[in-house]
Amino acid sequence: MAKKVQITETVLRDANQSLMATRLPYADYEGILSTMDKAGYYSVECWGGATFDSCLRYLGEDPWERLRNLRKNLPNTKLQMLLRGQNLLGYKHYHDDVVEKFVELSIKNGIDVIRIFDALNDFRNIKTALEATKKYATANTVASGCISYTQSPVHTVEKYIEMCKELKEMGFDTICLKDMAGTMSPYEAEHLIKGIKDAIGDMPIALHTHCTTGMAYMTLMKAVDSGVDIIDCATSCFSNGTSQPATETMFYALSQYGIETGLDEKLINEVNDYFKPIKQKYVDAGVLNPKSMATDAQALVYKVPGGMLSNMIANLTDMHAMDKFEEALAEIPAVRADMGYPPLVTPLSQMVGNQAVTNVLLGERYKQISKEIQNYIKGEYGIAPAPVSKELENKILGEGGKPVDCRDEDVKRTGNELKEAKEYLGDLAKSEEDLMSYICFPPQAEKYLKDRKAKEENSATYSIVEV
């Protein structure tokens, strides 16, 4: 029997998120969805991550309506989302009742695969989302437990294997290794995948990596050789750089080894042909910066994901302080060590990067500490992978101060957030989905809902005049 490796297509979410900050509107790709539906992907990653925020903040779209349209136009394909556990798609922890309702609505509106992670790999922070996924599951629902991959003195192969065992015991259907900075080497992939397979048996393993450092193709091939079941790829014109390896390239390479992917070669090439002029449009408009298409091996040293790097460049440019870039880059590993080696993934990547820039610009370490890092040290995000700096802890908690348990607040089923959102929005909110958008992103959702109401009122007035 031929070996099979399935492919998740990321162009509708992480590929364009990594290359052009999730500025791809639904209207740009609606015309290719029926073709993608027949292409044979394991899943199409199309929602979650930064798409929700970007729809409301920049694109004037209802993220829920986008999801319903995707479901309608991809009836035969598993739709996949990325969920930040107790953070959902925002940047703080939400109470359990809100997390449960969000998951319920995601499945109801069309999501099949929910890839759930916590930035600290504190699995207490993904338990509620898992339980909700199982509670509202349909026949097609897949709960995928996701590990934020990084390297540090405390992130060993043995540690990752133990994490995978824990995810299996929790009841996840699949496990994903999320290498957000593209720093996993072929050597690490081999030892990691083989070790995990030995520990958890036939449970499917997915690998998500980025081409940032130039190692992703080698790493994916070694992972396939070591037994990985699913790999994330992007249609080739939206691949490479800070994105994923190319779908067509991996299909070609795997085919020569007799490895089945289930993909239709003709159709995946049609998908890429469709996206070529779209990519060019955003290159010409300056939305897709050529720098994000390049290989940057310094991420191997600093463990910095591409999105975090571009964000830091933008911030320093705005402050006319790009001369401090190298110094700020070198400060990142020091801040990360002080914080107990958190994986550099949203929201921790932004927090660590911003603090490193602040330390350098002020010429003194921790002279000014962001509110988010103060909350992190207080324990509000969860348990750090390693002990945090005593100096930093004392600065925030005082001598002898103890962090709080983030779950003490998360589990309170007060119901207040949904009720308060409904009372505040009044007739602006037409559904539970509208309420959830507001809870996750209050200013952006309120503006969108007001704009929607104004358009509807203008349209009604226009219709009356026409009659």
C-alpha positions in Angstrom: 0.0 0.0 0.0 1.4 3.4 -1.0 2.3 5.8 1.7 0.0 8.8 2.0 0.7 12.3 3.2 -2.2 14.9 3.1 -1.8 18.6 2.5 -3.5 21.6 4.1 -3.7 24.6 1.9 -3.0 27.9 3.7 -3.4 30.6 1.0 -6.7 31.8 2.5 -5.3 32.3 5.9 -1.7 32.0 7.1 0.1 32.4 3.7 -1.5 35.8 3.1 -1.3 36.6 6.9 2.4 36.0 6.9 3.2 37.9 3.6 0.7 40.8 3.6 -0.8 41.0 7.1 -4.1 39.3 6.3 -5.3 42.0 3.9 -6.8 39.6 1.4 -10.6 40.3 1.1 -13.1 37.5 0.4 -14.1 39.0 -2.9 -10.5 38.5 -4.3 -10.7 34.7 -4.0 -14.4 33.8 -4.2 -14.0 32.9 -7.9 -11.5 30.1 -7.3 -13.3 28.4 -4.4 -15.2 25.9 -6.5 -11.9 24.7 -8.0 -10.2 24.5 -4.6 -13.2 22.4 -3.5 -12.3 19.7 -6.0 -8.4 19.9 -5.6 -8.2 17.2 -2.9 -6.7 19.1 0.0 -6.9 17.5 3.5 -8.3 20.9 4.6 -8.3 24.6 3.6 -7.1 26.8 6.4 -9.3 29.9 5.9 -10.3 31.4 9.2 -9.1 32.2 12.7 -5.7 33.6 13.4 -5.7 37.3 12.4 -8.5 37.0 9.8 -11.2 37.9 12.3 -9.5 41.1 13.4 -8.4 42.0 9.9 -12.0 41.6 8.5 -13.4 44.0 11.1 -10.4 46.4 11.3 -9.3 46.8 7.7 -11.6 45.1 5.2 -15.1 46.1 6.3 -16.2 42.5 6.3 -18.2 40.4 8.7 -15.9 37.5 9.6 -18.9 35.2 10.3 -20.4 36.1 6.9 -17.1 35.3 5.3 -17.1 31.9 7.0 -20.7 31.1 5.8 -19.7 32.0 2.3 -16.7 29.8 2.4 -18.8 26.9 3.7 -21.3 27.5 0.9 -18.6 27.5 -1.8 -16.4 24.7 -0.4 -19.1 22.1 0.5 -16.8 19.1 0.1 -13.7 20.4 1.8 -12.8 20.5 5.5 -12.6 24.2 6.6 -9.9 24.8 9.2 -9.3 27.6 11.7 -6.6 28.5 14.2 -7.8 29.2 17.7 -5.7 30.7 20.5 -7.3 28.6 23.3 -8.6 30.8 26.1 -7.5 33.9 24.1 -9.9 32.9 21.2 -8.8 35.3 18.5 -8.0 38.3 20.7 -5.2 39.1 23.1 -6.6 38.4 26.5 -8.2 35.4 28.3 -12.0 35.1 28.1 -14.3 33.4 30.6 -15.2 29.8 29.8 -18.8 30.6 28.8 -17.5 33.0 26.1 -15.0 30.4 24.8 -17.7 27.8 24.7 -20.1 30.0 22.8 -17.4 31.0 20.3 -16.5 27.4 19.5 -20.2 26.6 19.2 -20.8 29.4 16.7 -17.6 28.5 14.7 -18.8 25.0 14.2 -22.4 26.1 13.5 -21.2 28.5 10.8 -19.0 26.0 9.0 -15.7 25.2 10.7 -14.6 21.5 10.6 -11.0 21.5 11.9 -10.3 23.6 15.0 -6.5 23.8 15.6 -6.2 24.9 19.2 -3.0 26.2 20.8 -1.8 28.2 23.8 1.2 30.5 23.4 2.8 29.1 26.5 1.8 25.5 25.9 -0.1 25.7 29.1 -2.7 23.1 28.2 -5.1 24.2 30.9 -5.7 27.1 28.6 -7.0 24.9 25.7 -9.1 22.5 27.8 -12.3 24.6 27.6 -12.0 25.0 23.8 -11.5 21.3 23.4 -14.5 20.4 25.6 -16.7 22.8 23.6 -15.4 21.3 20.3 -16.4 17.9 21.4 -19.8 19.1 22.8 -20.8 20.8 19.5 -19.0 18.4 17.1 -20.6 17.3 13.9 -19.6 14.2 11.9 -16.8 16.2 10.2 -15.4 18.0 13.3 -11.7 17.5 14.1 -10.2 18.8 17.3 -6.5 19.3 16.7 -4.2 19.9 19.7 -1.4 22.3 18.7 2.0 22.7 20.2 3.9 26.0 19.8 7.4 24.8 18.8 10.5 26.6 19.8 14.0 25.9 21.0 15.4 26.8 24.4 17.2 25.1 27.3 13.8 23.8 28.5 12.3 22.8 25.2 13.7 19.3 24.6 12.5 16.4 22.4 11.5 14.6 25.6 9.5 17.6 26.8 7.6 17.7 23.4 6.9 14.0 23.5 5.4 14.4 27.0 3.2 17.3 25.7 2.0 15.0 22.9 1.1 12.3 25.3 -0.9 14.8 27.3 -2.8 16.1 24.3 -3.7 12.5 23.4 -4.9 11.8 26.9 -7.0 15.1 26.8 -8.9 13.6 23.9 -7.7 15.5 20.8 -8.2 13.8 17.4 -4.9 15.0 15.8 -1.7 16.8 17.0 0.0 19.7 15.2 3.5 20.9 15.7 3.4 24.7 15.0 6.9 26.0 14.0 5.9 29.6 13.6 9.5 30.9 13.2 10.6 28.2 10.7 13.5 27.3 12.9 12.8 23.5 13.1 15.7 21.8 11.4 15.5 18.5 9.4 17.5 16.9 12.2 15.0 18.1 14.9 12.0 17.1 12.8 13.4 13.5 12.4 14.0 13.0 16.1 10.8 14.7 17.1 8.4 13.0 14.7 9.9 9.5 15.3 9.8 10.1 19.1 6.2 11.3 19.0 5.1 8.4 16.7 6.7 5.9 19.1 4.9 7.5 22.0 1.4 8.0 20.6 1.0 5.4 17.9 -1.3 6.0 15.0 -2.7 9.3 16.1 -2.2 11.7 13.1 0.5 14.3 13.3 0.5 17.6 11.3 3.5 19.8 10.8 3.2 23.6 10.2 6.3 25.5 9.5 7.5 28.6 7.6 10.1 29.2 5.0 11.6 32.2 6.9 15.0 30.6 7.5 15.2 28.6 4.3 14.9 25.2 6.0 11.2 24.4 5.5 11.4 22.2 2.4 14.2 20.0 3.9 12.3 19.9 7.2 9.1 18.8 5.6 10.7 16.1 3.6 12.5 14.7 6.6 9.2 14.9 8.6 7.5 12.9 5.9 10.3 10.4 5.9 9.9 10.1 9.7 6.1 9.5 9.6 4.3 12.8 9.6 0.7 12.5 8.3 -0.3 16.1 7.3 1.8 19.1 6.1 0.8 22.7 5.6 1.6 24.3 2.2 0.7 27.4 0.3 -0.1 27.7 -3.4 3.3 28.6 -4.9 2.8 32.3 -5.8 1.9 32.9 -2.1 4.6 30.5 -0.7 8.2 31.0 0.6 9.6 33.9 2.5 7.6 34.1 5.8 4.9 31.9 4.3 4.8 28.1 3.9 6.5 25.8 1.3 4.8 25.6 -2.1 1.9 23.1 -2.5 2.8 22.2 -6.1 6.5 21.7 -5.3 5.8 19.4 -2.4 3.2 17.5 -4.5 5.8 17.0 -7.2 8.6 15.9 -4.8 6.3 13.5 -2.9 4.9 12.0 -6.1 8.4 11.0 -7.3 8.7 9.0 -4.1 5.4 7.3 -4.8 3.8 9.1 -1.9 0.1 9.8 -2.4 -1.3 13.3 -1.5 -4.8 13.0 -3.0 -4.2 16.2 -4.9 -5.2 16.9 -8.5 -2.2 18.3 -10.2 -4.2 20.2 -12.9 -6.5 21.8 -10.3 -3.7 22.9 -7.9 -2.0 24.6 -10.8 -5.3 26.3 -11.8 -5.5 27.6 -8.2 -2.0 29.1 -8.5 -2.7 30.7 -11.9 -5.8 32.4 -10.3 -3.8 33.9 -7.5 -0.8 35.1 -9.6 -2.4 38.4 -10.7 -3.9 38.9 -7.2 -0.4 38.7 -5.7 0.9 41.1 -8.3 -1.8 43.6 -7.5 -0.7 43.7 -3.8 3.0 43.8 -4.7 2.3 46.8 -7.0 0.2 48.5 -4.3 3.0 48.1 -1.7 0.8 45.9 0.5 3.0 42.8 -0.1 6.6 43.9 0.7 9.2 42.0 -1.2 11.2 41.7 2.0 8.6 39.3 3.3 9.4 37.0 0.4 13.1 36.7 1.2 15.0 34.2 3.3 16.3 35.5 6.6 18.6 33.0 8.4 19.0 35.3 11.4 15.8 33.9 12.8 17.8 30.8 13.6 19.7 32.9 16.1 17.0 35.1 17.5 14.0 32.6 17.0 12.0 35.6 15.7 9.0 34.8 13.4 8.7 36.8 10.2 5.6 38.6 11.3 7.3 39.7 14.5 10.3 40.9 12.5 8.2 43.0 10.1 6.3 44.5 13.0 9.5 45.5 14.7 10.8 47.1 11.5 7.6 49.0 11.0 7.6 50.3 14.6 11.2 51.4 14.5 10.7 53.1 11.1 7.7 55.0 12.5 9.9 56.2 15.4 12.8 57.1 13.1 14.9 54.6 15.1 16.0 52.0 12.6 19.6 52.6 13.6 18.6 50.7 16.8 17.4 47.6 14.9 20.4 45.3 15.4 20.5 46.2 19.1 16.8 45.6 19.6 17.1 42.3 17.7 19.9 41.2 20.1 17.8 42.2 23.1 14.9 39.8 22.1 16.6 36.6 23.3 17.5 38.3 26.6 13.9 39.5 27.3 12.7 36.0 26.3 15.1 34.4 28.8 13.9 36.8 31.5 10.3 35.7 30.8 11.0 32.0 31.1 11.5 31.2 27.4 8.0 31.6 26.1 7.5 30.5 22.4 7.5 33.6 20.2 3.9 33.3 18.9 1.0 35.7 19.2 0.5 37.3 21.7 3.9 36.6 23.3 5.9 37.5 20.2 4.5 41.1 20.1 5.0 41.5 23.9 8.6 40.3 23.9 9.4 42.3 20.7 7.9 45.5 22.0 9.7 45.2 25.4 13.0 44.6 23.7 12.5 47.8 21.6 11.5 49.8 24.7 14.6 48.6 26.6 16.9 49.7 23.8 15.2 53.0 23.1 15.2 54.1 26.8 18.8 52.9 27.3 17.9 51.0 30.4 16.4 47.5 30.7 12.8 47.4 32.1 12.8 51.1 33.0 9.3 51.0 31.5 7.4 47.7 31.4 4.4 47.1 29.3 1.0 46.4 30.9 0.9 43.1 29.0 4.2 41.9 30.4 3.2 43.0 33.8 0.1 40.8 33.5 2.2 38.0 32.2 4.5 38.1 35.2 1.4 38.3 37.4 0.4 34.9 36.0 -2.6 36.1 33.9 -1.5 34.3 30.7 -0.6 31.0 32.4 2.5 29.1 33.5 5.8 30.1 31.9 7.9 27.2 30.4 10.8 28.1 32.8 11.1 30.3 35.9 11.0 34.0 35.1 13.7 36.4 36.2 13.6 37.1 39.9 14.6 40.7 39.3 11.7 41.2 36.9 9.3 39.3 39.1 10.2 41.4 42.2 9.9 44.6 40.1 6.3 43.8 39.3 5.0 41.7 42.2 7.2 43.1 45.0 9.4 41.1 47.3 7.8 37.8 48.1 4.8 38.4 45.7 3.2 35.4 44.1 1.6 35.1 40.6 -2.1 34.5 40.4 -3.6 31.4 38.7 -5.0 32.5 35.4 -7.7 29.8 35.5 -9.3 31.2 38.6 -10.8 34.0 36.5 -11.3 32.0 33.2 -13.7 29.5 34.8 -16.1 32.0 36.2 -19.3 31.4 34.2 -20.7 34.8 34.9 -22.5 35.3 31.6 -21.9 39.0 32.0 -19.9 39.6 28.8 -22.6 38.3 26.5 -25.4 40.0 28.4 -23.5 43.3 28.6 -22.6 43.2 24.9 -26.3 42.7 24.1 -27.4 45.6 26.3 -24.8 47.9 25.0 -25.2 47.2 21.3 -29.0 47.2 21.2 -30.4 46.9 17.7 -26.9 47.1 16.2 -26.5 43.4 17.0 -28.7 41.1 15.0 -27.2 37.8 16.1 -25.0 36.0 18.7 -22.3 36.2 16.1 -22.5 40.0 16.2 -22.2 39.9 20.0 -19.2 37.6 19.8 -17.4 40.0 17.3 -17.9 42.8 19.8 -16.7 40.8 22.8 -13.5 39.9 20.9 -12.8 43.3 19.3 -15.1 46.0 20.8 -14.1 49.2 18.9 -13.6 47.5 15.6 -16.9 45.5 15.8 -18.9 48.5 17.0 -17.6 50.6 14.1 -18.4 47.8 11.6 -21.9 47.3 13.0 -22.7 51.1 12.9 -21.4 51.3 9.3 -23.6 48.3 8.4 -26.7 49.9 9.9 -26.0 53.1 8.1 -25.6 51.3 4.8 -28.9 49.5 5.4 -30.7 52.7 6.3 -29.3 54.5 3.2 -30.3 51.5 1.0 -33.8 51.5 2.4 -34.1 55.3 1.8 -32.8 54.9 -1.8 -35.4 52.1 -2.5 -38.2 54.3 -1.3 -37.1 57.1 -3.5 -36.8 54.8 -6.5 -40.4 53.5 -6.0 
